[in-house]
Amino acid sequence: MGLVYNWWSWYSRLAFPGSRREAITSRPLLLSAIGRSTKHAGQTHLFLTPMHAAQKKVERGIENIRRGLRIVRETAEQFLEHQPWDLLVSYIVAQITRSPWSPPGTFPALTGP
C-alpha cells in the first residue's frame, strides 16, 4: 500500500507541481475522466474528457503530465543507462523546486549571460 501511495503522490505532483495534494482530494480530481483509446499506424492515442466540475484545472494537470512523460520518454531514449522511473522522479523534483531539469550525468543548462 505504501508504494502505491507514494507513486500516486509523485503522479499528483507531476500534475500540480506547485502544490501538495492529499490522495483523498487529488484522486477524484484526476480520475474523473472518460477515456477513449485509438490505434493507428502503430501508435496508440488516449483521449480524455474530464467530467469534474474543475475541468480547467484538470486539463492543466493532464497537460503537465503529458508534457512531463513526453520529455522523459525522449530523454530516456538518449540515456539508456538510466531507468525511466529515475528520470521521471528527477524531472518531477525539478518541477517542484522550479529549477531547470537536466538528466543525471549531463551538464546542467547555463542560466543568465
BASEGU-616857 format. One record per atom (N, C-alpha, C): z, x, y; atom name. Coordinates in Angstrom, 1 decimal, decimal comma. Example, Ala and Ser with C-alpha at 12.3 -4.5 7.8 and 13.67 -1.06 7.14 Angstrom:
REM BASEGU-616857
{atom {7,8; 13,2; -5,7}; "N"};
{atom {7,8; 12,3; -4,5}; "CA"};
{atom {7,8; 13,2; -3,3}; "C"};
{atom {7,1; 12,8; -2,2}; "N"};
{atom {7,1; 13,7; -1,1}; "CA"};
{atom {7,9; 12,9; 0,0}; "C"};
REM end
This chain:
REM BASEGU-616857
{atom {0,0; 0,8; -1,2}; "N"};
{atom {0,0; 0,0; 0,0}; "CA"};
{atom {0,0; 0,9; 1,3}; "C"};
{atom {0,8; 2,0; 1,3}; "N"};
{atom {0,8; 2,8; 2,4}; "CA"};
{atom {-0,5; 3,4; 2,8}; "C"};
{atom {-1,3; 3,8; 1,8}; "N"};
{atom {-2,6; 4,4; 2,1}; "CA"};
{atom {-3,5; 3,4; 2,7}; "C"};
{atom {-3,5; 2,2; 2,2}; "N"};
{atom {-4,4; 1,1; 2,8}; "CA"};
{atom {-3,9; 0,8; 4,2}; "C"};
{atom {-2,7; 0,8; 4,5}; "N"};
{atom {-2,2; 0,5; 5,8}; "CA"};
{atom {-2,6; 1,6; 6,8}; "C"};
{atom {-2,5; 2,9; 6,3}; "N"};
{atom {-2,9; 4,0; 7,2}; "CA"};
{atom {-4,4; 4,0; 7,5}; "C"};
{atom {-5,2; 3,7; 6,5}; "N"};
{atom {-6,6; 3,6; 6,7}; "CA"};
{atom {-7,0; 2,5; 7,7}; "C"};
{atom {-6,3; 1,4; 7,5}; "N"};
{atom {-6,5; 0,3; 8,5}; "CA"};
{atom {-6,1; 0,7; 9,9}; "C"};
{atom {-5,1; 1,4; 10,0}; "N"};
{atom {-4,7; 1,9; 11,3}; "CA"};
{atom {-5,7; 2,8; 11,9}; "C"};
{atom {-6,3; 3,7; 11,1}; "N"};
{atom {-7,4; 4,6; 11,6}; "CA"};
{atom {-8,6; 3,7; 12,0}; "C"};
{atom {-8,9; 2,7; 11,2}; "N"};
{atom {-10,1; 1,9; 11,5}; "CA"};
{atom {-9,9; 1,1; 12,8}; "C"};
{atom {-8,7; 0,5; 13,0}; "N"};
{atom {-8,5; -0,2; 14,2}; "CA"};
{atom {-8,4; 0,7; 15,4}; "C"};
{atom {-8,0; 2,0; 15,2}; "N"};
{atom {-8,0; 2,9; 16,4}; "CA"};
{atom {-9,5; 3,4; 16,7}; "C"};
{atom {-10,3; 3,4; 15,6}; "N"};
{atom {-11,8; 3,6; 15,9}; "CA"};
{atom {-12,4; 2,5; 16,7}; "C"};
{atom {-12,0; 1,3; 16,4}; "N"};
{atom {-12,5; 0,1; 17,2}; "CA"};
{atom {-11,9; 0,1; 18,6}; "C"};
{atom {-10,6; 0,4; 18,7}; "N"};
{atom {-10,0; 0,3; 20,0}; "CA"};
{atom {-9,2; 1,5; 20,2}; "C"};
{atom {-9,8; 2,7; 20,6}; "N"};
{atom {-9,1; 3,9; 20,7}; "CA"};
{atom {-8,0; 4,0; 21,8}; "C"};
{atom {-8,1; 3,1; 22,8}; "N"};
{atom {-7,2; 3,2; 23,9}; "CA"};
{atom {-5,9; 2,5; 23,7}; "C"};
{atom {-5,8; 1,7; 22,5}; "N"};
{atom {-4,5; 1,0; 22,3}; "CA"};
{atom {-4,2; 1,0; 20,8}; "C"};
{atom {-2,9; 0,9; 20,6}; "N"};
{atom {-2,4; 0,9; 19,2}; "CA"};
{atom {-2,2; -0,6; 18,9}; "C"};
{atom {-2,7; -1,0; 17,8}; "N"};
{atom {-2,6; -2,4; 17,4}; "CA"};
{atom {-2,0; -2,6; 16,0}; "C"};
{atom {-1,1; -3,5; 15,9}; "N"};
{atom {-0,5; -3,8; 14,7}; "CA"};
{atom {-1,5; -4,5; 13,7}; "C"};
{atom {-1,3; -4,3; 12,4}; "N"};
{atom {-2,2; -4,9; 11,5}; "CA"};
{atom {-2,2; -6,4; 11,5}; "C"};
{atom {-1,1; -7,0; 11,9}; "N"};
{atom {-1,0; -8,5; 11,9}; "CA"};
{atom {-1,8; -9,1; 13,0}; "C"};
{atom {-2,1; -8,3; 14,0}; "N"};
{atom {-3,0; -8,8; 15,1}; "CA"};
{atom {-4,4; -8,3; 15,0}; "C"};
{atom {-4,5; -7,1; 14,5}; "N"};
{atom {-5,9; -6,5; 14,5}; "CA"};
{atom {-6,7; -7,0; 13,3}; "C"};
{atom {-6,1; -7,4; 12,2}; "N"};
{atom {-6,9; -7,9; 11,1}; "CA"};
{atom {-7,6; -9,2; 11,4}; "C"};
{atom {-6,9; -10,2; 11,9}; "N"};
{atom {-7,7; -11,4; 12,3}; "CA"};
{atom {-8,7; -11,2; 13,3}; "C"};
{atom {-8,5; -10,2; 14,2}; "N"};
{atom {-9,5; -9,9; 15,3}; "CA"};
{atom {-10,7; -9,3; 14,7}; "C"};
{atom {-10,5; -8,3; 13,8}; "N"};
{atom {-11,7; -7,5; 13,3}; "CA"};
{atom {-12,3; -8,1; 12,0}; "C"};
{atom {-11,6; -9,0; 11,4}; "N"};
{atom {-12,1; -9,6; 10,1}; "CA"};
{atom {-12,6; -11,0; 10,3}; "C"};
{atom {-12,7; -11,5; 11,5}; "N"};
{atom {-13,1; -12,9; 11,7}; "CA"};
{atom {-14,6; -12,9; 12,1}; "C"};
{atom {-15,5; -12,5; 11,2}; "N"};
{atom {-16,9; -12,5; 11,5}; "CA"};
{atom {-17,6; -12,9; 10,2}; "C"};
{atom {-18,8; -13,6; 10,4}; "N"};
{atom {-19,7; -13,9; 9,4}; "CA"};
{atom {-20,7; -12,8; 9,3}; "C"};
{atom {-20,9; -12,3; 8,1}; "N"};
{atom {-21,8; -11,2; 7,9}; "CA"};
{atom {-23,0; -11,5; 7,1}; "C"};
{atom {-24,1; -10,9; 7,3}; "N"};
{atom {-25,4; -11,1; 6,6}; "CA"};
{atom {-26,0; -9,7; 6,3}; "C"};
{atom {-26,3; -9,4; 5,1}; "N"};
{atom {-26,9; -8,1; 4,8}; "CA"};
{atom {-28,3; -8,3; 4,4}; "C"};
{atom {-29,2; -7,4; 4,9}; "N"};
{atom {-30,6; -7,4; 4,6}; "CA"};
{atom {-31,0; -6,0; 4,2}; "C"};
{atom {-32,0; -6,0; 3,2}; "N"};
{atom {-32,5; -4,7; 2,8}; "CA"};
{atom {-34,0; -4,8; 3,0}; "C"};
{atom {-34,5; -3,6; 3,5}; "N"};
{atom {-36,0; -3,5; 3,7}; "CA"};
{atom {-36,3; -2,0; 3,8}; "C"};
{atom {-37,3; -1,6; 3,1}; "N"};
{atom {-37,8; -0,2; 3,2}; "CA"};
{atom {-36,7; 0,8; 2,9}; "C"};
{atom {-35,8; 0,5; 1,9}; "N"};
{atom {-34,8; 1,4; 1,5}; "CA"};
{atom {-33,6; 1,5; 2,5}; "C"};
{atom {-33,6; 0,6; 3,5}; "N"};
{atom {-32,4; 0,6; 4,4}; "CA"};
{atom {-31,7; -0,7; 4,3}; "C"};
{atom {-30,4; -0,7; 4,5}; "N"};
{atom {-29,6; -1,9; 4,5}; "CA"};
{atom {-29,0; -2,1; 5,8}; "C"};
{atom {-29,2; -3,3; 6,4}; "N"};
{atom {-28,7; -3,6; 7,7}; "CA"};
{atom {-27,6; -4,7; 7,5}; "C"};
{atom {-26,6; -4,6; 8,3}; "N"};
{atom {-25,5; -5,6; 8,3}; "CA"};
{atom {-25,4; -6,3; 9,6}; "C"};
{atom {-25,6; -7,6; 9,7}; "N"};
{atom {-25,5; -8,3; 10,9}; "CA"};
{atom {-24,2; -9,1; 10,9}; "C"};
{atom {-23,4; -8,9; 11,9}; "N"};
{atom {-22,1; -9,6; 12,0}; "CA"};
{atom {-22,1; -10,6; 13,2}; "C"};
{atom {-21,6; -11,8; 13,0}; "N"};
{atom {-21,4; -12,8; 14,1}; "CA"};
{atom {-19,9; -13,0; 14,2}; "C"};
{atom {-19,3; -12,5; 15,3}; "N"};
{atom {-17,9; -12,7; 15,5}; "CA"};
{atom {-17,6; -14,2; 15,7}; "C"};
{atom {-16,5; -14,7; 15,0}; "N"};
{atom {-16,1; -16,1; 15,1}; "CA"};
{atom {-14,7; -16,2; 15,9}; "C"};
{atom {-14,2; -15,1; 16,4}; "N"};
{atom {-12,9; -15,1; 17,1}; "CA"};
{atom {-13,1; -15,5; 18,5}; "C"};
{atom {-12,0; -16,1; 19,1}; "N"};
{atom {-12,1; -16,5; 20,5}; "CA"};
{atom {-12,3; -15,4; 21,4}; "C"};
{atom {-11,8; -14,2; 21,1}; "N"};
{atom {-12,0; -13,0; 21,9}; "CA"};
{atom {-13,3; -12,3; 21,5}; "C"};
{atom {-14,4; -13,0; 21,5}; "N"};
{atom {-15,7; -12,4; 20,9}; "CA"};
{atom {-16,1; -11,2; 21,6}; "C"};
{atom {-16,0; -11,1; 22,9}; "N"};
{atom {-16,5; -9,9; 23,7}; "CA"};
{atom {-15,7; -8,7; 23,3}; "C"};
{atom {-14,4; -8,8; 23,1}; "N"};
{atom {-13,5; -7,7; 22,7}; "CA"};
{atom {-13,9; -7,3; 21,3}; "C"};
{atom {-14,1; -8,2; 20,4}; "N"};
{atom {-14,5; -7,9; 19,0}; "CA"};
{atom {-15,9; -7,2; 19,0}; "C"};
{atom {-16,8; -7,6; 19,8}; "N"};
{atom {-18,1; -6,9; 19,9}; "CA"};
{atom {-18,0; -5,5; 20,4}; "C"};
{atom {-17,1; -5,3; 21,4}; "N"};
{atom {-16,9; -3,9; 21,8}; "CA"};
{atom {-16,3; -3,0; 20,7}; "C"};
{atom {-15,3; -3,6; 20,0}; "N"};
{atom {-14,7; -2,9; 18,9}; "CA"};
{atom {-15,7; -2,5; 17,8}; "C"};
{atom {-16,6; -3,5; 17,4}; "N"};
{atom {-17,6; -3,3; 16,4}; "CA"};
{atom {-18,6; -2,2; 16,9}; "C"};
{atom {-18,9; -2,3; 18,2}; "N"};
{atom {-19,9; -1,2; 18,7}; "CA"};
{atom {-19,2; 0,1; 18,6}; "C"};
{atom {-17,9; 0,3; 18,9}; "N"};
{atom {-17,2; 1,5; 18,8}; "CA"};
{atom {-17,2; 2,0; 17,4}; "C"};
{atom {-17,0; 1,2; 16,4}; "N"};
{atom {-17,0; 1,5; 15,0}; "CA"};
{atom {-18,4; 2,0; 14,6}; "C"};
{atom {-19,5; 1,2; 15,0}; "N"};
{atom {-20,8; 1,6; 14,7}; "CA"};
{atom {-21,2; 3,0; 15,3}; "C"};
{atom {-20,8; 3,2; 16,5}; "N"};
{atom {-21,2; 4,5; 17,2}; "CA"};
{atom {-20,4; 5,6; 16,5}; "C"};
{atom {-19,2; 5,4; 16,2}; "N"};
{atom {-18,4; 6,5; 15,5}; "CA"};
{atom {-18,9; 6,8; 14,1}; "C"};
{atom {-19,2; 5,8; 13,3}; "N"};
{atom {-19,8; 6,0; 12,0}; "CA"};
{atom {-21,1; 6,7; 12,1}; "C"};
{atom {-22,0; 6,3; 13,0}; "N"};
{atom {-23,3; 7,0; 13,2}; "CA"};
{atom {-23,2; 8,4; 13,5}; "C"};
{atom {-22,3; 8,8; 14,5}; "N"};
{atom {-22,1; 10,1; 14,9}; "CA"};
{atom {-21,6; 11,0; 13,7}; "C"};
{atom {-20,6; 10,5; 13,0}; "N"};
{atom {-20,0; 11,2; 11,9}; "CA"};
{atom {-21,1; 11,4; 10,8}; "C"};
{atom {-21,8; 10,3; 10,5}; "N"};
{atom {-22,9; 10,4; 9,5}; "CA"};
{atom {-23,9; 11,5; 9,8}; "C"};
{atom {-24,4; 11,5; 11,1}; "N"};
{atom {-25,3; 12,5; 11,5}; "CA"};
{atom {-24,8; 13,9; 11,4}; "C"};
{atom {-23,5; 14,0; 11,8}; "N"};
{atom {-22,8; 15,4; 11,8}; "CA"};
{atom {-22,6; 15,8; 10,4}; "C"};
{atom {-22,1; 14,9; 9,5}; "N"};
{atom {-21,8; 15,3; 8,1}; "CA"};
{atom {-23,0; 15,8; 7,4}; "C"};
{atom {-24,2; 15,4; 7,7}; "N"};
{atom {-25,4; 16,0; 7,1}; "CA"};
{atom {-25,6; 17,5; 7,4}; "C"};
{atom {-25,1; 17,9; 8,6}; "N"};
{atom {-25,2; 19,3; 9,0}; "CA"};
{atom {-24,1; 20,2; 8,5}; "C"};
{atom {-22,9; 19,5; 8,3}; "N"};
{atom {-21,7; 20,3; 7,8}; "CA"};
{atom {-21,3; 19,8; 6,4}; "C"};
{atom {-22,1; 20,3; 5,5}; "N"};
{atom {-21,9; 19,8; 4,1}; "CA"};
{atom {-20,5; 20,3; 3,5}; "C"};
{atom {-20,0; 21,4; 4,1}; "N"};
{atom {-18,7; 21,9; 3,6}; "CA"};
{atom {-17,5; 21,1; 3,9}; "C"};
{atom {-17,7; 20,2; 4,9}; "N"};
{atom {-16,6; 19,3; 5,3}; "CA"};
{atom {-16,7; 17,9; 4,7}; "C"};
{atom {-15,6; 17,3; 4,4}; "N"};
{atom {-15,6; 16,0; 3,9}; "CA"};
{atom {-15,9; 15,0; 5,0}; "C"};
{atom {-16,7; 13,9; 4,8}; "N"};
{atom {-17,0; 13,0; 5,8}; "CA"};
{atom {-15,7; 12,3; 6,4}; "C"};
{atom {-14,7; 12,1; 5,5}; "N"};
{atom {-13,5; 11,4; 6,0}; "CA"};
{atom {-12,8; 12,3; 7,0}; "C"};
{atom {-12,8; 13,6; 6,7}; "N"};
{atom {-12,1; 14,6; 7,6}; "CA"};
{atom {-12,8; 14,6; 9,0}; "C"};
{atom {-14,1; 14,5; 9,0}; "N"};
{atom {-14,9; 14,4; 10,2}; "CA"};
{atom {-14,6; 13,1; 11,0}; "C"};
{atom {-14,5; 12,0; 10,2}; "N"};
{atom {-14,2; 10,7; 10,8}; "CA"};
{atom {-12,8; 10,7; 11,5}; "C"};
{atom {-11,8; 11,2; 10,8}; "N"};
{atom {-10,5; 11,3; 11,4}; "CA"};
{atom {-10,4; 12,2; 12,6}; "C"};
{atom {-11,1; 13,3; 12,6}; "N"};
{atom {-11,1; 14,2; 13,7}; "CA"};
{atom {-11,8; 13,5; 14,9}; "C"};
{atom {-12,9; 12,7; 14,6}; "N"};
{atom {-13,6; 12,0; 15,7}; "CA"};
{atom {-12,7; 10,9; 16,3}; "C"};
{atom {-11,9; 10,2; 15,4}; "N"};
{atom {-11,0; 9,2; 16,0}; "CA"};
{atom {-9,9; 9,8; 16,8}; "C"};
{atom {-9,4; 10,9; 16,4}; "N"};
{atom {-8,3; 11,6; 17,2}; "CA"};
{atom {-8,9; 12,0; 18,5}; "C"};
{atom {-10,1; 12,5; 18,6}; "N"};
{atom {-10,7; 12,9; 19,8}; "CA"};
{atom {-10,9; 11,7; 20,7}; "C"};
{atom {-11,3; 10,5; 20,1}; "N"};
{atom {-11,4; 9,3; 20,9}; "CA"};
{atom {-10,0; 8,9; 21,5}; "C"};
{atom {-9,0; 9,0; 20,7}; "N"};
{atom {-7,7; 8,5; 21,1}; "CA"};
{atom {-7,2; 9,4; 22,2}; "C"};
{atom {-7,4; 10,7; 22,1}; "N"};
{atom {-6,9; 11,7; 23,1}; "CA"};
{atom {-7,9; 11,9; 24,3}; "C"};
{atom {-9,0; 11,2; 24,2}; "N"};
{atom {-10,0; 11,3; 25,2}; "CA"};
{atom {-10,5; 12,7; 25,5}; "C"};
{atom {-10,7; 13,4; 24,4}; "N"};
{atom {-11,2; 14,8; 24,5}; "CA"};
{atom {-12,5; 14,9; 23,9}; "C"};
{atom {-13,4; 15,8; 24,3}; "N"};
{atom {-14,7; 16,0; 23,7}; "CA"};
{atom {-14,5; 16,3; 22,2}; "C"};
{atom {-15,4; 15,7; 21,4}; "N"};
{atom {-15,3; 15,9; 19,9}; "CA"};
{atom {-16,3; 17,0; 19,5}; "C"};
{atom {-15,8; 17,9; 18,7}; "N"};
{atom {-16,7; 18,9; 18,1}; "CA"};
{atom {-16,2; 19,0; 16,7}; "C"};
{atom {-17,1; 19,0; 15,7}; "N"};
{atom {-16,7; 19,1; 14,3}; "CA"};
{atom {-16,0; 20,4; 14,0}; "C"};
{atom {-15,1; 20,4; 13,0}; "N"};
{atom {-14,3; 21,6; 12,7}; "CA"};
{atom {-15,3; 22,7; 12,4}; "C"};
{atom {-15,0; 23,9; 12,9}; "N"};
{atom {-15,8; 25,1; 12,6}; "CA"};
{atom {-16,9; 25,3; 13,6}; "C"};
{atom {-17,0; 24,5; 14,6}; "N"};
{atom {-18,0; 24,7; 15,6}; "CA"};
{atom {-17,3; 25,0; 16,9}; "C"};
{atom {-18,1; 25,5; 17,9}; "N"};
{atom {-17,6; 25,8; 19,2}; "CA"};
{atom {-17,5; 24,5; 20,0}; "C"};
{atom {-16,4; 24,3; 20,7}; "N"};
{atom {-16,3; 23,1; 21,5}; "CA"};
{atom {-17,3; 23,1; 22,6}; "C"};
{atom {-17,7; 21,9; 23,1}; "N"};
{atom {-18,6; 21,9; 24,2}; "CA"};
{atom {-17,9; 22,3; 25,5}; "C"};
{atom {-18,7; 23,1; 26,3}; "N"};
{atom {-18,1; 23,5; 27,6}; "CA"};
{atom {-18,1; 22,4; 28,6}; "C"};
{atom {-17,0; 22,2; 29,3}; "N"};
{atom {-17,0; 21,2; 30,3}; "CA"};
{atom {-16,8; 21,9; 31,7}; "C"};
{atom {-17,5; 21,3; 32,6}; "N"};
{atom {-17,4; 21,9; 34,0}; "CA"};
{atom {-18,4; 23,0; 34,2}; "C"};
{atom {-18,5; 23,5; 35,5}; "N"};
{atom {-19,5; 24,5; 35,8}; "CA"};
{atom {-19,1; 25,9; 35,3}; "C"};
REM end
